[in-house]
Amino acid sequence: MSEIVTHRRTRQLKGQLTDLNLRNMTTRDRPYKVADGNGLYVLVSPTGLRAWRWKYRFAGREKVLPLGSYPDVSLAEARAARDDAREMVLAGIDPVEERRDAKLALLAAHENSFEAVARAWHNVWAEGKHPRYTDDVMGRLERNVFPNIGHKPVAHIEPKNIVRMMERIQGRGANDIARRVRNTCSQVFRFAITRGLTARNPSSEFKPSDARAAPLVVPVDDKGRAAPVRPASVPGACSPGDDPPPQERGAARPCQYALSERTAVRGARQ
């Protein structure tokens, strides 16, 4: 049972199909239609595919809107989709054109993603430059930028997205990389502006100092002084007298990277 809204009245239309009918439909040499009601029908192909279709008229022309296939789209879902599409027609919207526009918008967003635009910029920018330098720039984008904002449409990226990305990089202690990445992103946005893909450069709307990683939290003792960081407090670290197993000799030891008390205090003040 589905409710159909018309300009004059609301009336109940009982569909002709049932799930049992749909499951028991047989194939023929040629595709054939089985109507459900109010323009909704199922198109049965020789391969056994049962495709939902809704036939309607818009601007004096007969059109057909695909609504998926059974059983992926159930009978109730097909009727609900038919009713939604009918509401669009009554509102003066062509559902076929609306769906086509949505697909084009999605395709345009993918083609104008930051990664796609950045690669196009790189192809132009890299001309005449040393391959090692251009490879380094692309490598920084692939490691630091694309995983964060590469999927976003270039026109939808905000300064906060760039700041958060920089803070993640700074959290690794790579402050210089964060600064270089911001400069490269700014060039990509300027490239996008000249191509009409966006109207702003979010990388230029803040200072590098506005992006700061979370401060280092240094343990303190009961007198408020920085507590020394001992090798034993570092997971997997070894004591100065420990001797690594023979298979690990010659490799860097965790205790070599343990922070001293002076290093911890200096890092907290930066």
Backbone bond lengths (Angstrom), bond angles and torsions (degrees), N, CA, C in turn:
res aa  C-N    CA-C-N  psi(-1)  N-CA   C-N-CA  omega(-1)  CA-C   N-CA-C  phi
1 M - - - 1.474 - - 1.521 107.98 -
2 S 1.300 118.02 125.26 1.457 121.27 179.21 1.508 109.43 -132.88
3 E 1.323 114.37 145.05 1.457 119.87 -177.54 1.513 109.56 -93.65
4 I 1.327 117.69 127.03 1.450 122.85 -178.36 1.516 108.65 -112.82
5 V 1.351 115.92 125.96 1.458 120.86 -178.27 1.518 109.34 -98.68
6 T 1.303 117.09 128.09 1.456 122.08 175.53 1.512 108.29 -121.15
7 H 1.340 116.70 172.08 1.460 120.92 178.70 1.529 110.90 -63.71
8 R 1.333 117.44 -33.37 1.461 120.22 -171.97 1.527 112.84 -93.63
9 R 1.314 117.26 -38.16 1.452 117.99 -174.01 1.528 109.42 -158.94
10 T 1.310 114.50 166.41 1.460 121.57 173.19 1.520 107.83 -107.24
11 R 1.319 116.94 127.75 1.446 119.12 -178.02 1.525 110.10 -137.05
12 Q 1.282 117.12 155.19 1.453 123.37 179.78 1.525 110.31 -93.77
13 L 1.325 115.35 128.58 1.460 119.20 176.90 1.528 108.40 -116.26
14 K 1.280 117.39 128.77 1.446 122.38 178.90 1.520 109.18 -91.12
15 G 1.350 116.11 122.13 1.447 119.54 179.43 1.518 111.43 -68.39
16 Q 1.314 116.26 151.76 1.454 121.88 -178.33 1.519 112.12 -85.54
17 L 1.355 117.17 -25.47 1.452 120.65 -174.38 1.532 111.27 -86.75
18 T 1.320 114.32 156.04 1.460 122.36 171.44 1.525 107.91 -132.91
19 D 1.324 115.89 165.87 1.466 118.85 177.57 1.522 111.21 -62.35
20 L 1.310 116.60 -33.84 1.462 119.44 178.16 1.527 110.62 -64.87
21 N 1.340 116.56 -41.60 1.478 119.91 176.38 1.524 110.47 -58.83
22 L 1.306 115.39 -45.57 1.465 120.10 -175.84 1.526 111.52 -65.17
23 R 1.320 116.20 -40.80 1.466 119.22 -179.25 1.531 111.84 -68.58
24 N 1.319 116.51 -30.27 1.472 119.86 -174.45 1.527 113.64 -96.50
25 M 1.317 118.30 6.84 1.463 119.13 -179.93 1.520 110.64 -65.77
26 T 1.320 115.35 135.15 1.462 121.14 -179.52 1.523 110.17 -100.38
27 T 1.300 115.63 158.08 1.464 120.46 179.31 1.525 110.33 -88.33
28 R 1.324 115.03 157.59 1.453 122.40 176.63 1.525 108.84 -130.93
29 D 1.323 114.60 176.19 1.466 118.25 -179.97 1.523 111.78 -66.55
30 R 1.329 116.24 -28.17 1.460 120.45 -179.89 1.531 109.20 -126.38
31 P 1.352 116.92 155.86 1.468 118.98 176.69 1.521 111.31 -62.05
32 Y 1.314 116.89 145.14 1.465 120.67 177.16 1.523 109.31 -141.08
33 K 1.324 116.23 159.42 1.456 123.09 -175.95 1.525 110.51 -107.72
34 V 1.339 114.95 145.88 1.456 121.71 171.97 1.521 106.73 -129.58
35 A 1.321 116.78 117.39 1.463 121.43 -173.94 1.519 111.34 -80.13
36 D 1.328 114.21 147.37 1.465 120.77 172.79 1.522 110.74 -107.98
37 G 1.341 116.56 -40.46 1.452 119.91 179.18 1.509 112.28 144.87
38 N 1.340 114.62 146.99 1.476 121.85 178.08 1.523 112.27 54.94
39 G 1.318 115.86 41.65 1.459 121.08 174.87 1.514 114.47 91.17
40 L 1.338 118.57 -13.95 1.463 120.96 -179.14 1.523 110.23 -84.22
41 Y 1.320 116.13 132.55 1.458 119.93 176.70 1.518 109.36 -148.84
42 V 1.301 115.74 165.29 1.456 121.46 176.11 1.524 107.81 -112.85
43 L 1.325 115.79 132.64 1.461 122.17 -179.92 1.524 107.76 -101.87
44 V 1.330 116.21 114.97 1.463 121.87 -177.53 1.524 108.66 -97.33
45 S 1.320 116.21 120.73 1.468 120.51 -178.18 1.519 110.53 -95.12
46 P 1.323 118.40 163.96 1.468 121.13 178.43 1.531 112.92 -60.65
47 T 1.333 117.30 -22.59 1.471 120.41 178.79 1.519 112.58 -82.09
48 G 1.326 117.42 -7.09 1.450 120.51 -179.72 1.515 114.19 100.17
49 L 1.329 117.56 -3.62 1.456 120.38 178.56 1.521 110.08 -67.96
50 R 1.336 116.77 132.10 1.468 122.11 178.20 1.521 107.96 -113.68
51 A 1.325 116.28 97.28 1.457 122.70 -172.42 1.518 110.47 -99.55
52 W 1.340 115.17 131.95 1.461 120.29 176.75 1.525 110.16 -79.03
53 R 1.311 116.61 137.43 1.456 122.83 175.91 1.533 108.64 -138.25
54 W 1.335 114.44 145.56 1.470 118.93 173.10 1.521 108.90 -122.49
55 K 1.319 116.78 121.00 1.457 122.38 179.07 1.527 109.29 -95.16
56 Y 1.331 115.95 129.90 1.461 120.63 -179.02 1.515 109.29 -148.17
57 R 1.317 115.38 171.86 1.464 121.31 177.50 1.516 108.65 -119.54
58 F 1.335 114.50 136.84 1.465 120.40 178.31 1.520 107.95 -141.33
59 A 1.325 115.96 127.69 1.465 121.91 -178.94 1.528 111.29 54.14
60 G 1.328 115.56 37.85 1.452 120.31 176.79 1.509 115.23 80.55
61 R 1.331 117.62 3.84 1.460 120.54 -178.48 1.524 109.77 -116.48
62 E 1.332 115.92 143.54 1.462 120.56 176.29 1.523 109.26 -84.08
63 K 1.336 115.19 133.02 1.459 120.40 -179.28 1.526 109.67 -134.37
64 V 1.334 115.35 164.14 1.466 121.37 -179.90 1.525 108.35 -130.46
65 L 1.330 115.90 130.04 1.460 122.40 179.98 1.526 109.74 -110.89
66 P 1.342 119.06 117.90 1.475 120.75 175.51 1.534 109.86 -69.18
67 L 1.326 115.70 140.37 1.472 120.84 -178.46 1.519 112.11 -127.13
68 G 1.312 117.49 25.67 1.458 120.14 -179.70 1.515 111.20 92.54
69 S 1.319 116.35 -168.78 1.462 120.99 -177.70 1.526 110.09 -134.23
70 Y 1.306 114.20 153.52 1.462 122.20 178.07 1.531 108.85 -86.27
71 P 1.349 120.30 137.41 1.464 128.69 9.62 1.528 114.92 -95.78
72 D 1.355 117.94 3.41 1.471 118.77 178.66 1.523 110.59 -57.29
73 V 1.320 115.80 -39.78 1.469 121.95 173.31 1.515 106.99 -109.59
74 S 1.325 116.06 114.73 1.461 120.23 -176.03 1.526 110.96 -71.02
75 L 1.313 115.19 171.52 1.459 120.55 178.30 1.521 110.83 -61.87
76 A 1.326 116.91 -43.80 1.470 120.30 179.41 1.527 111.26 -64.46
77 E 1.332 116.93 -39.65 1.465 120.33 179.92 1.521 110.79 -68.23
78 A 1.318 117.68 -37.97 1.469 120.85 178.44 1.525 110.38 -64.13
79 R 1.321 116.77 -41.87 1.464 119.71 178.50 1.532 111.08 -65.83
80 A 1.330 116.82 -39.91 1.466 119.67 178.36 1.523 110.64 -64.88
81 A 1.342 117.15 -40.48 1.462 120.51 177.91 1.520 110.73 -65.21
82 R 1.326 116.80 -38.04 1.457 121.16 176.27 1.523 111.08 -61.32
83 D 1.333 115.91 -43.37 1.463 120.25 -179.38 1.526 111.26 -66.04
84 D 1.351 116.34 -39.74 1.470 119.69 178.01 1.521 110.71 -63.94
85 A 1.322 116.64 -43.52 1.465 120.47 179.37 1.519 110.61 -64.23
86 R 1.338 116.88 -37.22 1.461 119.81 178.94 1.529 110.89 -64.50
87 E 1.337 116.20 -37.75 1.463 120.06 176.68 1.534 110.65 -61.01
88 M 1.324 117.16 -38.38 1.461 120.93 178.12 1.520 110.65 -64.36
89 V 1.318 116.53 -43.00 1.461 119.96 179.71 1.520 110.25 -62.23
90 L 1.336 117.18 -43.78 1.455 120.69 179.10 1.529 111.95 -63.88
91 A 1.343 116.03 -24.87 1.463 120.89 178.08 1.522 112.20 -88.57
92 G 1.326 117.13 2.48 1.461 120.71 178.36 1.511 114.12 86.50
93 I 1.327 117.07 19.31 1.470 121.70 -179.35 1.517 108.72 -112.97
94 D 1.323 115.84 130.15 1.459 120.65 177.99 1.525 108.37 -84.67
95 P 1.330 119.93 114.12 1.469 120.82 -176.76 1.521 114.16 -63.27
96 V 1.326 117.23 -31.69 1.461 119.54 177.90 1.525 110.34 -66.21
97 E 1.337 116.85 -46.36 1.463 120.42 178.43 1.522 111.05 -65.93
98 E 1.318 116.72 -37.68 1.468 120.60 178.88 1.520 110.73 -62.08
99 R 1.307 116.48 -42.86 1.470 120.02 178.56 1.519 111.01 -66.35
100 R 1.325 116.73 -40.35 1.467 119.87 179.33 1.524 110.57 -63.96
101 D 1.325 117.15 -42.40 1.467 120.62 178.82 1.528 111.16 -63.14
102 A 1.338 116.59 -38.43 1.460 120.13 179.59 1.528 110.52 -64.96
103 K 1.332 116.79 -40.29 1.462 120.07 178.32 1.523 110.93 -65.62
104 L 1.329 116.74 -41.32 1.459 119.92 178.98 1.515 111.07 -64.74
105 A 1.340 116.73 -39.10 1.462 120.31 178.78 1.523 110.63 -64.90
106 L 1.338 116.74 -40.51 1.461 120.32 178.33 1.519 110.89 -65.74
107 L 1.335 116.86 -40.99 1.460 120.55 178.44 1.520 110.70 -64.78
108 A 1.335 116.89 -41.93 1.461 120.35 179.26 1.518 111.19 -64.29
109 A 1.339 116.48 -39.26 1.464 120.04 178.79 1.519 110.55 -63.31
110 H 1.346 116.89 -39.40 1.462 119.91 178.80 1.519 110.79 -67.75
111 E 1.321 116.62 -44.13 1.464 119.93 -179.48 1.518 111.68 -67.18
112 N 1.343 117.28 -27.91 1.464 121.43 -179.70 1.518 111.97 -102.25
113 S 1.327 117.30 22.93 1.451 120.08 175.23 1.526 109.03 -65.61
114 F 1.324 115.80 159.05 1.467 118.89 -177.68 1.526 110.38 -59.33
115 E 1.330 117.23 -40.36 1.464 118.99 -178.78 1.522 111.00 -63.05
116 A 1.351 117.22 -44.52 1.459 119.78 -179.77 1.523 111.29 -62.84
117 V 1.339 116.82 -42.24 1.460 120.53 -179.87 1.524 110.18 -68.84
118 A 1.339 116.81 -39.52 1.471 120.06 -179.48 1.529 110.95 -63.76
119 R 1.305 116.87 -39.23 1.472 118.95 178.91 1.529 110.73 -68.63
120 A 1.337 116.94 -36.95 1.464 119.59 176.15 1.522 110.46 -65.04
121 W 1.343 116.57 -41.97 1.470 120.12 176.59 1.512 110.48 -60.91
122 H 1.320 117.01 -43.54 1.467 121.09 -176.68 1.520 111.08 -62.63
123 N 1.326 117.32 -37.87 1.467 120.08 179.24 1.520 111.26 -61.76
124 V 1.340 116.61 -36.91 1.465 120.68 179.29 1.521 110.59 -78.32
125 W 1.316 116.11 -45.72 1.475 121.46 -175.22 1.523 112.06 -66.67
126 A 1.333 118.23 -31.93 1.466 121.66 -172.55 1.522 113.04 -75.42
127 E 1.308 118.68 -12.70 1.467 120.54 -177.64 1.530 110.40 -61.90
128 G 1.327 115.47 127.85 1.450 121.18 177.04 1.516 114.62 82.53
129 K 1.330 118.64 -0.08 1.461 121.53 -179.90 1.526 110.14 -103.61
130 H 1.324 116.19 160.17 1.458 121.01 -177.52 1.524 109.67 -66.28
131 P 1.332 117.55 133.00 1.468 120.53 -177.70 1.529 113.48 -56.26
132 R 1.333 116.67 -36.67 1.467 117.75 -178.73 1.522 111.10 -64.74
133 Y 1.326 116.19 -39.53 1.465 120.36 178.92 1.528 110.86 -66.74
134 T 1.330 117.17 -46.03 1.464 119.68 -178.93 1.526 111.46 -66.74
135 D 1.336 117.05 -34.22 1.462 119.84 176.66 1.521 111.17 -66.67
136 D 1.332 116.75 -37.20 1.462 120.16 178.15 1.527 110.75 -63.08
137 V 1.334 116.35 -41.76 1.467 120.03 -179.71 1.526 110.42 -64.50
138 M 1.336 117.02 -45.28 1.460 119.45 178.72 1.522 110.94 -65.72
139 G 1.312 116.84 -36.47 1.457 119.78 178.05 1.520 112.24 -62.26
140 R 1.336 116.70 -39.45 1.467 119.38 177.43 1.525 110.93 -65.00
141 L 1.320 116.54 -38.68 1.468 119.64 177.28 1.526 110.80 -64.04
142 E 1.312 117.00 -45.73 1.464 120.48 -176.87 1.521 112.16 -67.03
143 R 1.331 117.15 -33.97 1.466 119.63 -178.03 1.521 113.13 -84.37
144 N 1.327 117.09 -33.50 1.463 119.46 -169.25 1.525 114.77 -113.88
145 V 1.329 117.34 -30.26 1.466 120.49 -171.47 1.524 112.25 -101.80
146 F 1.311 117.68 -53.88 1.459 120.66 -174.84 1.527 113.06 -57.37
147 P 1.343 119.75 -40.28 1.480 117.71 177.84 1.522 113.25 -63.71
148 N 1.325 118.62 -20.33 1.462 122.03 -177.00 1.527 112.96 -97.31
149 I 1.332 117.52 -50.35 1.464 120.30 -174.62 1.521 112.47 -128.63
150 G 1.316 118.37 6.63 1.462 120.66 -176.50 1.509 113.82 -60.94
151 H 1.345 117.63 -31.29 1.463 121.15 -177.10 1.522 112.83 -83.17
152 K 1.317 118.76 -13.39 1.462 122.03 -175.05 1.527 110.91 -78.56
153 P 1.339 118.18 140.26 1.472 119.47 171.84 1.519 109.66 -59.06
154 V 1.302 116.73 136.93 1.459 120.16 -173.20 1.527 111.81 -60.41
155 A 1.329 117.66 -29.45 1.460 120.40 -179.27 1.522 112.88 -78.40
156 H 1.328 117.71 -10.39 1.465 121.28 -177.00 1.520 112.86 -103.23
157 I 1.313 118.03 2.21 1.463 121.02 -177.94 1.520 109.53 -83.12
158 E 1.325 116.09 131.75 1.456 123.47 -178.62 1.522 110.14 -107.29
159 P 1.353 117.32 160.84 1.469 119.57 176.25 1.519 113.38 -53.60
160 K 1.338 116.97 -35.48 1.467 119.84 -178.91 1.524 111.12 -62.27
161 N 1.350 117.90 -31.89 1.456 120.09 177.88 1.514 111.02 -65.98
162 I 1.329 117.03 -40.07 1.458 120.81 178.55 1.518 110.51 -68.52
163 V 1.328 116.83 -41.67 1.463 120.93 -179.26 1.526 110.34 -62.03
164 R 1.325 117.34 -46.90 1.461 119.65 -179.77 1.512 111.63 -62.18
165 M 1.326 116.77 -38.09 1.453 120.42 177.80 1.517 110.32 -63.49
166 M 1.333 117.04 -44.47 1.465 120.46 179.25 1.524 111.21 -63.27
167 E 1.325 116.57 -38.77 1.462 119.68 -179.62 1.526 111.37 -65.58
168 R 1.319 116.92 -35.11 1.467 119.56 176.28 1.529 110.42 -64.21
169 I 1.329 115.82 -41.60 1.463 119.72 179.27 1.516 110.25 -66.70
170 Q 1.324 116.94 -43.78 1.460 120.79 178.85 1.519 111.27 -63.30
171 G 1.331 116.41 -30.64 1.458 119.73 178.43 1.514 112.67 -61.78
172 R 1.335 117.06 -20.67 1.464 121.39 175.63 1.519 111.58 -87.85
173 G 1.332 116.02 -0.75 1.458 120.34 -176.73 1.513 113.32 85.15
174 A 1.340 117.73 9.92 1.473 121.94 -177.05 1.521 109.64 -98.71
175 N 1.334 117.05 66.17 1.462 120.97 -177.53 1.524 112.03 -65.31
176 D 1.320 117.28 -38.73 1.467 120.29 -179.46 1.527 110.72 -66.80
177 I 1.338 116.29 -38.21 1.465 119.76 177.40 1.518 110.13 -63.86
178 A 1.328 117.39 -40.43 1.467 120.72 179.36 1.521 110.67 -60.85
179 R 1.335 116.96 -41.69 1.467 120.62 179.23 1.524 110.47 -65.64
180 R 1.324 117.71 -43.39 1.464 120.77 -179.38 1.533 111.28 -66.20
181 V 1.319 115.91 -39.47 1.463 119.73 178.96 1.520 110.51 -62.47
182 R 1.323 117.27 -41.77 1.466 120.22 178.57 1.529 110.42 -61.18
183 N 1.327 117.22 -43.47 1.468 120.46 179.81 1.531 111.18 -63.52
184 T 1.322 116.15 -40.65 1.464 119.23 178.97 1.524 110.87 -66.08
185 C 1.326 117.06 -42.58 1.468 120.45 177.93 1.523 110.53 -60.19
186 S 1.320 116.73 -38.11 1.460 120.13 178.90 1.525 110.70 -61.45
187 Q 1.329 117.60 -39.78 1.466 120.57 177.81 1.535 110.82 -65.71
188 V 1.340 115.97 -38.53 1.466 119.42 178.67 1.528 110.15 -63.76
189 F 1.323 117.52 -42.60 1.466 119.95 -179.67 1.529 110.89 -67.08
190 R 1.326 118.05 -37.48 1.468 119.08 176.87 1.525 110.37 -63.76
191 F 1.330 116.66 -38.81 1.463 121.36 175.73 1.525 109.95 -60.92
192 A 1.345 117.09 -43.95 1.464 120.87 -179.56 1.523 111.58 -65.38
193 I 1.329 116.99 -35.88 1.469 120.70 179.23 1.521 110.41 -63.49
194 T 1.323 116.69 -43.54 1.464 119.90 -178.06 1.523 111.58 -68.55
195 R 1.339 117.55 -20.25 1.473 121.03 178.12 1.518 111.81 -95.90
196 G 1.311 117.79 4.17 1.450 120.85 178.33 1.515 114.29 74.31
197 L 1.342 117.77 19.99 1.466 121.19 -178.25 1.521 112.57 -89.43
198 T 1.306 117.54 -18.76 1.456 122.17 177.40 1.519 107.92 -156.62
199 A 1.321 115.62 166.57 1.466 119.66 -177.38 1.526 112.04 -114.46
200 R 1.337 117.65 3.53 1.463 118.70 -175.37 1.521 110.67 -145.32
201 N 1.320 114.02 162.18 1.460 122.41 176.72 1.520 107.88 -120.25
202 P 1.335 118.16 91.41 1.462 120.08 -175.89 1.518 113.96 -63.80
203 S 1.328 117.69 -21.75 1.464 119.77 179.14 1.526 112.29 -69.41
204 S 1.323 116.72 -22.18 1.465 120.37 -178.25 1.521 112.65 -95.22
205 E 1.337 117.27 2.12 1.456 120.48 -175.70 1.522 113.01 -94.77
206 F 1.320 116.89 11.05 1.461 120.57 175.64 1.525 108.66 -153.30
207 K 1.312 115.92 162.05 1.459 121.69 178.49 1.530 109.44 -90.80
208 P 1.332 117.01 151.83 1.473 118.17 177.75 1.521 112.51 -56.34
209 S 1.327 116.78 -30.82 1.466 119.84 -179.65 1.525 112.20 -69.13
210 D 1.348 117.19 -15.77 1.459 119.95 177.69 1.525 111.77 -72.53
211 A 1.319 116.22 -20.71 1.469 120.95 178.72 1.514 108.01 -100.76
212 R 1.286 116.22 106.94 1.457 121.49 -179.66 1.519 109.06 -130.73
213 A 1.312 115.45 131.78 1.462 119.34 177.40 1.521 109.28 -69.60
214 A 1.324 116.44 161.49 1.459 120.88 178.48 1.521 109.57 -57.94
215 P 1.343 119.18 136.54 1.468 121.44 -177.29 1.518 111.11 -63.85
216 L 1.336 114.75 150.70 1.445 121.35 177.82 1.522 109.42 -66.39
217 V 1.319 116.69 128.39 1.463 121.72 178.46 1.520 107.73 -92.64
218 V 1.347 116.73 113.26 1.457 122.45 -177.65 1.513 108.67 -102.61
219 P 1.321 119.19 128.82 1.463 119.94 177.70 1.524 111.09 -64.69
220 V 1.325 116.58 143.56 1.460 121.94 179.99 1.517 109.09 -123.45
221 D 1.336 115.78 155.80 1.454 119.71 177.96 1.520 109.71 -88.59
222 D 1.357 117.65 -172.75 1.451 121.11 -175.55 1.520 113.11 -69.34
223 K 1.344 117.97 -10.57 1.461 121.49 177.67 1.528 112.26 -101.12
224 G 1.325 116.77 7.03 1.452 120.52 178.20 1.505 114.23 82.54
225 R 1.326 117.10 9.06 1.468 120.30 179.16 1.522 109.72 -92.62
226 A 1.335 115.82 150.64 1.466 119.76 178.79 1.509 109.76 -61.28
227 A 1.330 115.19 125.69 1.457 119.84 179.50 1.518 109.36 -78.66
228 P 1.340 117.39 140.36 1.471 118.75 179.73 1.515 111.03 -64.51
229 V 1.318 115.19 141.68 1.459 121.49 177.49 1.503 107.92 -94.72
230 R 1.312 116.55 107.88 1.448 121.67 -177.94 1.524 111.02 -87.69
231 P 1.322 117.18 153.05 1.463 118.51 177.96 1.518 112.87 -55.28
232 A 1.349 117.06 -33.01 1.459 119.46 -177.31 1.515 112.11 -67.30
233 S 1.367 116.51 -20.16 1.457 119.49 -179.07 1.509 112.27 -82.56
234 V 1.317 117.04 -8.97 1.459 121.68 178.02 1.517 108.44 -92.75
235 P 1.349 119.49 122.16 1.465 121.16 -178.08 1.517 111.51 -54.32
236 G 1.329 115.53 125.81 1.459 120.16 177.11 1.510 113.65 80.86
237 A 1.346 118.13 3.07 1.457 120.06 -178.69 1.519 110.26 -76.63
238 C 1.333 116.15 160.03 1.453 120.77 -179.07 1.509 109.65 -116.49
239 S 1.265 116.07 157.50 1.459 121.02 176.61 1.509 108.93 -78.63
240 P 1.378 117.17 158.58 1.465 119.49 -175.86 1.510 112.99 -54.78
241 G 1.343 117.88 -31.92 1.457 118.91 -176.26 1.509 114.40 -89.15
242 D 1.335 116.77 -4.17 1.462 119.08 -178.02 1.516 110.64 -68.55
243 D 1.303 115.45 144.48 1.461 120.78 176.66 1.515 107.66 -114.34
244 P 1.343 118.79 122.33 1.460 120.07 -177.84 1.512 111.81 -66.06
245 P 1.319 117.35 158.15 1.470 120.55 176.72 1.515 110.36 -58.19
246 P 1.338 116.69 156.48 1.483 119.90 -177.78 1.517 112.75 -54.40
247 Q 1.366 117.83 -38.55 1.468 118.88 -176.87 1.515 112.17 -69.70
248 E 1.354 118.40 -15.54 1.452 121.14 -178.14 1.523 112.45 -105.80
249 R 1.334 117.43 -1.59 1.461 118.82 -179.89 1.518 110.50 -64.33
250 G 1.304 115.15 139.95 1.454 120.99 -178.06 1.506 112.71 91.80
251 A 1.355 117.98 -13.86 1.461 121.03 177.41 1.515 109.51 -89.74
252 A 1.314 114.88 159.49 1.468 119.29 179.03 1.516 109.13 -64.77
253 R 1.339 117.00 135.44 1.452 122.72 -178.37 1.516 109.27 -99.57
254 P 1.357 117.58 142.68 1.466 120.10 -179.60 1.506 112.74 -55.33
255 C 1.377 116.83 -34.08 1.457 117.78 -176.10 1.514 112.13 -68.73
256 Q 1.333 116.75 -18.22 1.455 118.97 177.94 1.511 111.96 -68.88
257 Y 1.340 116.52 -19.32 1.445 120.23 -176.10 1.528 111.97 -107.38
258 A 1.333 117.85 4.79 1.460 119.93 178.53 1.517 109.72 -66.41
259 L 1.311 116.94 139.30 1.456 121.48 -179.08 1.518 110.15 -80.02
260 S 1.294 115.15 140.12 1.450 119.70 172.23 1.516 108.80 -84.59
261 E 1.345 116.40 168.66 1.456 119.35 179.66 1.521 110.75 -61.74
262 R 1.328 117.16 -39.34 1.464 120.59 -178.60 1.517 110.31 -65.85
263 T 1.344 118.19 -39.96 1.466 120.89 179.74 1.502 111.14 -65.60
264 A 1.342 116.96 -39.82 1.454 119.74 179.80 1.507 112.11 -64.07
265 V 1.336 116.74 -41.26 1.468 120.51 179.64 1.513 110.38 -66.96
266 R 1.351 116.45 -41.33 1.452 119.24 179.16 1.520 110.95 -62.86
267 G 1.357 117.80 -41.99 1.448 120.89 179.60 1.520 112.39 -64.86
268 A 1.331 116.19 -32.14 1.465 118.67 179.97 1.505 111.89 -71.60
269 R 1.322 117.56 -26.15 1.460 120.76 -177.71 1.502 113.33 -85.84
270 Q 1.360 118.07 -14.81 1.467 120.31 -176.90 1.503 111.19 -75.07
